[in-house]
Amino acid sequence: MALSEHEQRLLDEMERGFYQSEADVLQAGSSEPRRLNYRSLVLGIIVVILGIGVLVTGVAVQLLWLGLIGFAVMLGGVILMLSRRSSGPLTVEDITSAGSGPKASRSRESLSERMERRWDQRMEGER
């Protein structure tokens, strides 16, 4: 089913807006790769488990304040797990690009390039 002129213009405008917003998001990110921090990951998991224990204890003895403290400890553990401030031995890119060949190079494509490639493949398949 063909699009009318108006619909085609709207689609083109939406696509341009999407690409501009994608470029803004990519520029907002830091240029240096973020490194995994295994110490904070393990410590965060331990804190989350401790928080679950305090939360369950608070529920078991029916003390609301103890349950809230357990929840806060769990939340702090999750935040600690997700923090990646210090440098670790490996980067996320090192882990994902461990394989060589076309799969590794394909993962370095930007979102717009992947979407454009997939769109072209779909259009070629319909013809």
C-alpha positions, 0 to 999 in steps of 0.5 A, spaced: 500 500 500 503 506 497 503 512 502 500 519 500 505 525 499 503 528 506 504 521 509 511 520 506 513 527 508 510 526 515 514 519 515 521 523 513 520 528 518 519 523 524 525 519 521 529 525 521 527 527 528 529 520 530 536 520 527 537 527 530 535 525 537 539 519 536 545 523 535 544 527 541 544 521 545 550 518 542 554 525 543 551 526 551 555 519 552 562 519 554 567 518 549 571 513 553 569 506 554 566 504 561 570 499 565 567 494 569 568 494 576 568 487 579 569 489 586 563 494 586 559 488 583 561 483 588 560 488 594 553 490 591 551 483 591 553 482 598 549 488 600 543 486 596 543 479 600 544 482 606 538 487 605 534 481 603 535 478 610 534 484 614 527 485 610 525 478 611 527 479 618 523 485 619 517 482 616 518 476 620 518 480 627 513 485 624 517 491 625 516 496 619 522 500 620 526 494 620 523 492 613 524 499 611 531 499 613 532 492 609 529 495 603 534 501 603 540 497 604 537 493 598 537 499 594 544 501 596 546 495 594 543 495 587 546 502 586 553 500 588 552 494 583 551 499 577 556 504 579 562 503 574 567 509 576 574 506 577 577 502 572 577 495 571 582 490 567 576 489 562 572 494 558 565 492 556 567 493 549 573 488 550 568 482 552 563 483 547 568 484 541 572 478 544 570 474 537 573 476 531 570 477 524 564 480 521 560 479 527 565 483 531 565 489 526 557 489 525 556 490 533 560 497 532 555 499 527 551 505 530 543 504 531 542 508 525 546 504 520 543 497 523 536 500 522 538 502 515 541 496 513 535 492 515 530 496 512 534 495 505 534 488 506 527 488 507 525 492 501 530 488 497 526 482 500 519 484 498 521 486 490 
